Amino acid sequence: MNKNTVTIVTILAILLCGCPGLFSLCFGGMFALIGFVPGADIDVFGSSDPASAVTFGIGAICVGIIFLLIAAGAVILARRKQQEMY
């Protein structure tokens, strides 16, 4: 891979996996915390149960971590291949 390809792969990995991963982490954390707030107005897909908000939040956190790991792996692999060439 040449330098331009590595740069494009890095930018795409960050935009397509890194940004949604960070958003999912924030969104999931917010839902997980709101599930513990007494008297909070919770509506998760039509359910007002706090346990559903916590479950949805933990699931979103897990998905966010997976997306961030994919982005980090793509960036590390692209940079490693670039260093091997030069």
Backbone atoms as SQL, in Angstrom:
CREATE TABLE atoms (id INTEGER PRIMARY KEY, chain TEXT, resi INTEGER, resn TEXT, atom TEXT, x REAL, y REAL, z REAL);
INSERT INTO atoms VALUES
  (1, 'A', 1, 'MET', 'N', 0.839, -1.185, 0.000),
  (2, 'A', 1, 'MET', 'CA', 0.000, 0.000, 0.000),
  (3, 'A', 1, 'MET', 'C', 0.879, 1.242, 0.000),
  (4, 'A', 2, 'ASN', 'N', 0.475, 2.209, -0.796),
  (5, 'A', 2, 'ASN', 'CA', 1.235, 3.455, -0.795),
  (6, 'A', 2, 'ASN', 'C', 0.687, 4.407, 0.275),
  (7, 'A', 3, 'LYS', 'N', 1.316, 5.541, 0.393),
  (8, 'A', 3, 'LYS', 'CA', 0.986, 6.482, 1.461),
  (9, 'A', 3, 'LYS', 'C', -0.449, 7.016, 1.341),
  (10, 'A', 4, 'ASN', 'N', -0.914, 7.260, 0.118),
  (11, 'A', 4, 'ASN', 'CA', -2.271, 7.769, -0.083),
  (12, 'A', 4, 'ASN', 'C', -3.317, 6.736, 0.325),
  (13, 'A', 5, 'THR', 'N', -3.074, 5.481, 0.003),
  (14, 'A', 5, 'THR', 'CA', -4.022, 4.428, 0.360),
  (15, 'A', 5, 'THR', 'C', -4.114, 4.278, 1.872),
  (16, 'A', 6, 'VAL', 'N', -2.990, 4.349, 2.548),
  (17, 'A', 6, 'VAL', 'CA', -2.978, 4.246, 4.008),
  (18, 'A', 6, 'VAL', 'C', -3.748, 5.402, 4.627),
  (19, 'A', 7, 'THR', 'N', -3.577, 6.579, 4.089),
  (20, 'A', 7, 'THR', 'CA', -4.297, 7.752, 4.596),
  (21, 'A', 7, 'THR', 'C', -5.796, 7.602, 4.383),
  (22, 'A', 8, 'ILE', 'N', -6.204, 7.124, 3.229),
  (23, 'A', 8, 'ILE', 'CA', -7.628, 6.936, 2.937),
  (24, 'A', 8, 'ILE', 'C', -8.226, 5.871, 3.848),
  (25, 'A', 9, 'VAL', 'N', -7.518, 4.762, 4.042),
  (26, 'A', 9, 'VAL', 'CA', -8.007, 3.698, 4.926),
  (27, 'A', 9, 'VAL', 'C', -8.144, 4.219, 6.350),
  (28, 'A', 10, 'THR', 'N', -7.192, 5.003, 6.791),
  (29, 'A', 10, 'THR', 'CA', -7.245, 5.552, 8.145),
  (30, 'A', 10, 'THR', 'C', -8.443, 6.482, 8.313),
  (31, 'A', 11, 'ILE', 'N', -8.651, 7.364, 7.363),
  (32, 'A', 11, 'ILE', 'CA', -9.776, 8.305, 7.446),
  (33, 'A', 11, 'ILE', 'C', -11.108, 7.567, 7.385),
  (34, 'A', 12, 'LEU', 'N', -11.226, 6.589, 6.494),
  (35, 'A', 12, 'LEU', 'CA', -12.470, 5.821, 6.393),
  (36, 'A', 12, 'LEU', 'C', -12.745, 5.027, 7.664),
  (37, 'A', 13, 'ALA', 'N', -11.712, 4.426, 8.241),
  (38, 'A', 13, 'ALA', 'CA', -11.896, 3.665, 9.482),
  (39, 'A', 13, 'ALA', 'C', -12.370, 4.565, 10.614),
  (40, 'A', 14, 'ILE', 'N', -11.804, 5.752, 10.677),
  (41, 'A', 14, 'ILE', 'CA', -12.209, 6.672, 11.736),
  (42, 'A', 14, 'ILE', 'C', -13.632, 7.169, 11.512),
  (43, 'A', 15, 'LEU', 'N', -13.973, 7.513, 10.274),
  (44, 'A', 15, 'LEU', 'CA', -15.306, 8.041, 9.996),
  (45, 'A', 15, 'LEU', 'C', -16.394, 6.974, 10.073),
  (46, 'A', 16, 'LEU', 'N', -16.121, 5.782, 9.555),
  (47, 'A', 16, 'LEU', 'CA', -17.159, 4.752, 9.474),
  (48, 'A', 16, 'LEU', 'C', -17.261, 3.870, 10.718),
  (49, 'A', 17, 'CYS', 'N', -16.196, 3.786, 11.508),
  (50, 'A', 17, 'CYS', 'CA', -16.241, 2.952, 12.709),
  (51, 'A', 17, 'CYS', 'C', -15.976, 3.746, 13.986),
  (52, 'A', 18, 'GLY', 'N', -15.033, 4.649, 13.940),
  (53, 'A', 18, 'GLY', 'CA', -14.662, 5.382, 15.146),
  (54, 'A', 18, 'GLY', 'C', -15.743, 6.326, 15.639),
  (55, 'A', 19, 'CYS', 'N', -16.266, 7.141, 14.745),
  (56, 'A', 19, 'CYS', 'CA', -17.301, 8.112, 15.138),
  (57, 'A', 19, 'CYS', 'C', -18.592, 7.433, 15.602),
  (58, 'A', 20, 'PRO', 'N', -19.122, 6.446, 14.853),
  (59, 'A', 20, 'PRO', 'CA', -20.310, 5.749, 15.375),
  (60, 'A', 20, 'PRO', 'C', -20.030, 5.001, 16.677),
  (61, 'A', 21, 'GLY', 'N', -18.810, 4.496, 16.837),
  (62, 'A', 21, 'GLY', 'CA', -18.462, 3.816, 18.078),
  (63, 'A', 21, 'GLY', 'C', -18.492, 4.754, 19.268),
  (64, 'A', 22, 'LEU', 'N', -17.928, 5.945, 19.108),
  (65, 'A', 22, 'LEU', 'CA', -17.959, 6.930, 20.192),
  (66, 'A', 22, 'LEU', 'C', -19.383, 7.383, 20.480),
  (67, 'A', 23, 'PHE', 'N', -20.183, 7.578, 19.424),
  (68, 'A', 23, 'PHE', 'CA', -21.573, 7.962, 19.611),
  (69, 'A', 23, 'PHE', 'C', -22.326, 6.872, 20.360),
  (70, 'A', 24, 'SER', 'N', -22.092, 5.623, 19.996),
  (71, 'A', 24, 'SER', 'CA', -22.763, 4.504, 20.655),
  (72, 'A', 24, 'SER', 'C', -22.364, 4.396, 22.115),
  (73, 'A', 25, 'LEU', 'N', -21.095, 4.646, 22.409),
  (74, 'A', 25, 'LEU', 'CA', -20.654, 4.628, 23.808),
  (75, 'A', 25, 'LEU', 'C', -21.357, 5.708, 24.630),
  (76, 'A', 26, 'CYS', 'N', -21.431, 6.909, 24.103),
  (77, 'A', 26, 'CYS', 'CA', -22.103, 8.006, 24.816),
  (78, 'A', 26, 'CYS', 'C', -23.593, 7.740, 24.967),
  (79, 'A', 27, 'PHE', 'N', -24.212, 7.303, 23.885),
  (80, 'A', 27, 'PHE', 'CA', -25.645, 7.024, 23.871),
  (81, 'A', 27, 'PHE', 'C', -25.970, 5.887, 24.846),
  (82, 'A', 28, 'GLY', 'N', -25.176, 4.817, 24.803),
  (83, 'A', 28, 'GLY', 'CA', -25.401, 3.676, 25.690),
  (84, 'A', 28, 'GLY', 'C', -25.178, 4.029, 27.144),
  (85, 'A', 29, 'GLY', 'N', -24.143, 4.806, 27.406),
  (86, 'A', 29, 'GLY', 'CA', -23.897, 5.240, 28.776),
  (87, 'A', 29, 'GLY', 'C', -25.027, 6.098, 29.321),
  (88, 'A', 30, 'MET', 'N', -25.562, 6.952, 28.469),
  (89, 'A', 30, 'MET', 'CA', -26.679, 7.791, 28.884),
  (90, 'A', 30, 'MET', 'C', -27.897, 6.935, 29.231),
  (91, 'A', 31, 'PHE', 'N', -28.217, 5.957, 28.381),
  (92, 'A', 31, 'PHE', 'CA', -29.361, 5.092, 28.653),
  (93, 'A', 31, 'PHE', 'C', -29.137, 4.256, 29.909),
  (94, 'A', 32, 'ALA', 'N', -27.916, 3.736, 30.090),
  (95, 'A', 32, 'ALA', 'CA', -27.635, 2.919, 31.264),
  (96, 'A', 32, 'ALA', 'C', -27.767, 3.740, 32.548),
  (97, 'A', 33, 'LEU', 'N', -27.324, 4.990, 32.523),
  (98, 'A', 33, 'LEU', 'CA', -27.445, 5.833, 33.709),
  (99, 'A', 33, 'LEU', 'C', -28.886, 6.272, 33.955),
  (100, 'A', 34, 'ILE', 'N', -29.612, 6.570, 32.891),
  (101, 'A', 34, 'ILE', 'CA', -30.999, 7.015, 33.048),
  (102, 'A', 34, 'ILE', 'C', -31.860, 5.900, 33.630),
  (103, 'A', 35, 'GLY', 'N', -31.500, 4.653, 33.370),
  (104, 'A', 35, 'GLY', 'CA', -32.255, 3.532, 33.928),
  (105, 'A', 35, 'GLY', 'C', -32.209, 3.496, 35.444),
  (106, 'A', 36, 'PHE', 'N', -31.205, 4.123, 36.050),
  (107, 'A', 36, 'PHE', 'CA', -31.079, 4.133, 37.507),
  (108, 'A', 36, 'PHE', 'C', -31.650, 5.386, 38.158),
  (109, 'A', 37, 'VAL', 'N', -32.073, 6.363, 37.372),
  (110, 'A', 37, 'VAL', 'CA', -32.616, 7.607, 37.919),
  (111, 'A', 37, 'VAL', 'C', -34.073, 7.377, 38.323),
  (112, 'A', 38, 'PRO', 'N', -34.393, 7.588, 39.608),
  (113, 'A', 38, 'PRO', 'CA', -35.781, 7.388, 40.034),
  (114, 'A', 38, 'PRO', 'C', -36.704, 8.452, 39.427),
  (115, 'A', 39, 'GLY', 'N', -37.828, 8.019, 38.932),
  (116, 'A', 39, 'GLY', 'CA', -38.828, 8.926, 38.376),
  (117, 'A', 39, 'GLY', 'C', -38.516, 9.426, 36.982),
  (118, 'A', 40, 'ALA', 'N', -37.531, 8.847, 36.305),
  (119, 'A', 40, 'ALA', 'CA', -37.183, 9.279, 34.951),
  (120, 'A', 40, 'ALA', 'C', -38.244, 8.802, 33.969),
  (121, 'A', 41, 'ASP', 'N', -38.520, 9.627, 32.978),
  (122, 'A', 41, 'ASP', 'CA', -39.490, 9.280, 31.939),
  (123, 'A', 41, 'ASP', 'C', -38.773, 8.449, 30.880),
  (124, 'A', 42, 'ILE', 'N', -38.911, 7.129, 30.977),
  (125, 'A', 42, 'ILE', 'CA', -38.183, 6.200, 30.117),
  (126, 'A', 42, 'ILE', 'C', -39.121, 5.663, 29.048),
  (127, 'A', 43, 'ASP', 'N', -38.648, 5.693, 27.801),
  (128, 'A', 43, 'ASP', 'CA', -39.403, 5.100, 26.698),
  (129, 'A', 43, 'ASP', 'C', -38.406, 4.461, 25.733),
  (130, 'A', 44, 'VAL', 'N', -38.166, 3.163, 25.923),
  (131, 'A', 44, 'VAL', 'CA', -37.250, 2.427, 25.071),
  (132, 'A', 44, 'VAL', 'C', -38.089, 1.475, 24.231),
  (133, 'A', 45, 'PHE', 'N', -38.307, 1.839, 22.985),
  (134, 'A', 45, 'PHE', 'CA', -39.103, 1.037, 22.054),
  (135, 'A', 45, 'PHE', 'C', -40.471, 0.683, 22.637),
  (136, 'A', 46, 'GLY', 'N', -41.094, 1.641, 23.285),
  (137, 'A', 46, 'GLY', 'CA', -42.439, 1.460, 23.823),
  (138, 'A', 46, 'GLY', 'C', -42.481, 0.896, 25.225),
  (139, 'A', 47, 'SER', 'N', -41.357, 0.585, 25.815),
  (140, 'A', 47, 'SER', 'CA', -41.304, 0.034, 27.165),
  (141, 'A', 47, 'SER', 'C', -40.868, 1.117, 28.134),
  (142, 'A', 48, 'SER', 'N', -41.545, 1.197, 29.279),
  (143, 'A', 48, 'SER', 'CA', -41.165, 2.176, 30.292),
  (144, 'A', 48, 'SER', 'C', -40.418, 1.523, 31.449),
  (145, 'A', 49, 'ASP', 'N', -39.980, 0.294, 31.263),
  (146, 'A', 49, 'ASP', 'CA', -39.261, -0.443, 32.297),
  (147, 'A', 49, 'ASP', 'C', -37.812, 0.038, 32.366),
  (148, 'A', 50, 'PRO', 'N', -37.315, 0.397, 33.550),
  (149, 'A', 50, 'PRO', 'CA', -35.921, 0.835, 33.662),
  (150, 'A', 50, 'PRO', 'C', -34.917, -0.253, 33.277),
  (151, 'A', 51, 'ALA', 'N', -35.282, -1.508, 33.484),
  (152, 'A', 51, 'ALA', 'CA', -34.367, -2.600, 33.121),
  (153, 'A', 51, 'ALA', 'C', -34.137, -2.643, 31.617),
  (154, 'A', 52, 'SER', 'N', -35.136, -2.296, 30.833),
  (155, 'A', 52, 'SER', 'CA', -34.956, -2.281, 29.379),
  (156, 'A', 52, 'SER', 'C', -34.007, -1.162, 28.956),
  (157, 'A', 53, 'ALA', 'N', -34.051, -0.034, 29.658),
  (158, 'A', 53, 'ALA', 'CA', -33.128, 1.064, 29.352),
  (159, 'A', 53, 'ALA', 'C', -31.698, 0.665, 29.693),
  (160, 'A', 54, 'VAL', 'N', -31.511, -0.007, 30.823),
  (161, 'A', 54, 'VAL', 'CA', -30.169, -0.444, 31.214),
  (162, 'A', 54, 'VAL', 'C', -29.657, -1.497, 30.235),
  (163, 'A', 55, 'THR', 'N', -30.511, -2.439, 29.864),
  (164, 'A', 55, 'THR', 'CA', -30.109, -3.484, 28.916),
  (165, 'A', 55, 'THR', 'C', -29.746, -2.886, 27.566),
  (166, 'A', 56, 'PHE', 'N', -30.552, -1.962, 27.082),
  (167, 'A', 56, 'PHE', 'CA', -30.270, -1.298, 25.818),
  (168, 'A', 56, 'PHE', 'C', -28.971, -0.509, 25.905),
  (169, 'A', 57, 'GLY', 'N', -28.752, 0.158, 27.034),
  (170, 'A', 57, 'GLY', 'CA', -27.534, 0.936, 27.224),
  (171, 'A', 57, 'GLY', 'C', -26.288, 0.069, 27.242),
  (172, 'A', 58, 'ILE', 'N', -26.335, -1.055, 27.935),
  (173, 'A', 58, 'ILE', 'CA', -25.183, -1.951, 27.987),
  (174, 'A', 58, 'ILE', 'C', -24.916, -2.556, 26.610),
  (175, 'A', 59, 'GLY', 'N', -25.972, -2.901, 25.885),
  (176, 'A', 59, 'GLY', 'CA', -25.800, -3.412, 24.523),
  (177, 'A', 59, 'GLY', 'C', -25.156, -2.376, 23.607),
  (178, 'A', 60, 'ALA', 'N', -25.584, -1.128, 23.721),
  (179, 'A', 60, 'ALA', 'CA', -25.010, -0.063, 22.903),
  (180, 'A', 60, 'ALA', 'C', -23.546, 0.179, 23.268),
  (181, 'A', 61, 'ILE', 'N', -23.208, 0.061, 24.542),
  (182, 'A', 61, 'ILE', 'CA', -21.813, 0.209, 24.962),
  (183, 'A', 61, 'ILE', 'C', -20.960, -0.899, 24.346),
  (184, 'A', 62, 'CYS', 'N', -21.463, -2.128, 24.365),
  (185, 'A', 62, 'CYS', 'CA', -20.721, -3.251, 23.772),
  (186, 'A', 62, 'CYS', 'C', -20.516, -3.059, 22.272),
  (187, 'A', 63, 'VAL', 'N', -21.545, -2.621, 21.572),
  (188, 'A', 63, 'VAL', 'CA', -21.425, -2.362, 20.136),
  (189, 'A', 63, 'VAL', 'C', -20.429, -1.237, 19.877),
  (190, 'A', 64, 'GLY', 'N', -20.460, -0.203, 20.706),
  (191, 'A', 64, 'GLY', 'CA', -19.517, 0.894, 20.558),
  (192, 'A', 64, 'GLY', 'C', -18.077, 0.454, 20.752),
  (193, 'A', 65, 'ILE', 'N', -17.848, -0.412, 21.731),
  (194, 'A', 65, 'ILE', 'CA', -16.495, -0.923, 21.955),
  (195, 'A', 65, 'ILE', 'C', -16.026, -1.741, 20.760),
  (196, 'A', 66, 'ILE', 'N', -16.912, -2.549, 20.199),
  (197, 'A', 66, 'ILE', 'CA', -16.554, -3.347, 19.020),
  (198, 'A', 66, 'ILE', 'C', -16.186, -2.443, 17.848),
  (199, 'A', 67, 'PHE', 'N', -16.972, -1.406, 17.613),
  (200, 'A', 67, 'PHE', 'CA', -16.683, -0.472, 16.529),
  (201, 'A', 67, 'PHE', 'C', -15.342, 0.227, 16.743),
  (202, 'A', 68, 'LEU', 'N', -15.058, 0.628, 17.971),
  (203, 'A', 68, 'LEU', 'CA', -13.780, 1.285, 18.243),
  (204, 'A', 68, 'LEU', 'C', -12.610, 0.329, 18.066),
  (205, 'A', 69, 'LEU', 'N', -12.780, -0.929, 18.437),
  (206, 'A', 69, 'LEU', 'CA', -11.720, -1.916, 18.232),
  (207, 'A', 69, 'LEU', 'C', -11.468, -2.158, 16.744),
  (208, 'A', 70, 'ILE', 'N', -12.537, -2.180, 15.950),
  (209, 'A', 70, 'ILE', 'CA', -12.388, -2.339, 14.499),
  (210, 'A', 70, 'ILE', 'C', -11.619, -1.151, 13.917),
  (211, 'A', 71, 'ALA', 'N', -11.992, 0.053, 14.328),
  (212, 'A', 71, 'ALA', 'CA', -11.310, 1.251, 13.824),
  (213, 'A', 71, 'ALA', 'C', -9.844, 1.259, 14.239),
  (214, 'A', 72, 'ALA', 'N', -9.572, 0.931, 15.490),
  (215, 'A', 72, 'ALA', 'CA', -8.187, 0.915, 15.959),
  (216, 'A', 72, 'ALA', 'C', -7.378, -0.157, 15.235),
  (217, 'A', 73, 'GLY', 'N', -7.971, -1.321, 15.027),
  (218, 'A', 73, 'GLY', 'CA', -7.279, -2.391, 14.314),
  (219, 'A', 73, 'GLY', 'C', -6.958, -2.016, 12.877),
  (220, 'A', 74, 'ALA', 'N', -7.910, -1.375, 12.207),
  (221, 'A', 74, 'ALA', 'CA', -7.679, -0.964, 10.821),
  (222, 'A', 74, 'ALA', 'C', -6.560, 0.072, 10.736),
  (223, 'A', 75, 'VAL', 'N', -6.552, 1.012, 11.651),
  (224, 'A', 75, 'VAL', 'CA', -5.512, 2.043, 11.648),
  (225, 'A', 75, 'VAL', 'C', -4.145, 1.424, 11.958),
  (226, 'A', 76, 'ILE', 'N', -4.086, 0.547, 12.934),
  (227, 'A', 76, 'ILE', 'CA', -2.808, -0.083, 13.300),
  (228, 'A', 76, 'ILE', 'C', -2.287, -0.941, 12.160),
  (229, 'A', 77, 'LEU', 'N', -3.156, -1.743, 11.551),
  (230, 'A', 77, 'LEU', 'CA', -2.714, -2.587, 10.438),
  (231, 'A', 77, 'LEU', 'C', -2.265, -1.756, 9.236),
  (232, 'A', 78, 'ALA', 'N', -2.983, -0.694, 8.933),
  (233, 'A', 78, 'ALA', 'CA', -2.603, 0.151, 7.800),
  (234, 'A', 78, 'ALA', 'C', -1.256, 0.830, 8.055),
  (235, 'A', 79, 'ARG', 'N', -1.057, 1.324, 9.260),
  (236, 'A', 79, 'ARG', 'CA', 0.208, 1.981, 9.594),
  (237, 'A', 79, 'ARG', 'C', 1.365, 0.983, 9.612),
  (238, 'A', 80, 'ARG', 'N', 1.101, -0.237, 10.074),
  (239, 'A', 80, 'ARG', 'CA', 2.161, -1.251, 10.120),
  (240, 'A', 80, 'ARG', 'C', 2.600, -1.615, 8.699),
  (241, 'A', 81, 'LYS', 'N', 1.641, -1.782, 7.803),
  (242, 'A', 81, 'LYS', 'CA', 1.984, -2.111, 6.423),
  (243, 'A', 81, 'LYS', 'C', 2.749, -0.966, 5.762),
  (244, 'A', 82, 'GLN', 'N', 2.417, 0.264, 6.106),
  (245, 'A', 82, 'GLN', 'CA', 3.131, 1.415, 5.557),
  (246, 'A', 82, 'GLN', 'C', 4.585, 1.424, 6.032),
  (247, 'A', 83, 'GLN', 'N', 4.803, 1.104, 7.293),
  (248, 'A', 83, 'GLN', 'CA', 6.175, 1.112, 7.827),
  (249, 'A', 83, 'GLN', 'C', 6.996, -0.014, 7.252),
  (250, 'A', 84, 'GLU', 'N', 6.372, -1.162, 6.941),
  (251, 'A', 84, 'GLU', 'CA', 7.105, -2.278, 6.341),
  (252, 'A', 84, 'GLU', 'C', 7.591, -1.935, 4.942),
  (253, 'A', 85, 'MET', 'N', 6.841, -1.097, 4.237),
  (254, 'A', 85, 'MET', 'CA', 7.219, -0.755, 2.871),
  (255, 'A', 85, 'MET', 'C', 8.398, 0.204, 2.829),
  (256, 'A', 86, 'TYR', 'N', 8.537, 1.052, 3.834),
  (257, 'A', 86, 'TYR', 'CA', 9.580, 2.074, 3.784),
  (258, 'A', 86, 'TYR', 'C', 10.699, 1.785, 4.715);
